[in-house]
Amino acid sequence: MPTNICAHITGTVWKVEKRVGDAVSEGETVVILESMKMEMPIEAPTGGTISAIRVKEGDPVEEGAVVAVIA
């Protein structure tokens, strides 16, 4: 069952740390947002394999937006 990784704050994608097919562990950083001049990591809520990245560097994201999916 897929698990969505969602932004916990509104911001701009500063860096995408993982790619589709990469393995991730629970708590590992997947995407870093820039918000209010601070870097805010978005971490994997569970372990698995990244099946989709739905943002690219420079994209604006809203709080709650799905940024990646774990298979």
Secondary structure, DSSP 4 states (H G I P E B T S, - for coil): --EEEE-SS-EEEEEE---TT-EE-TT-EEEEEEETTEEEEEE-SS-EEEEEE---TT-EE-TT-EEEEE-
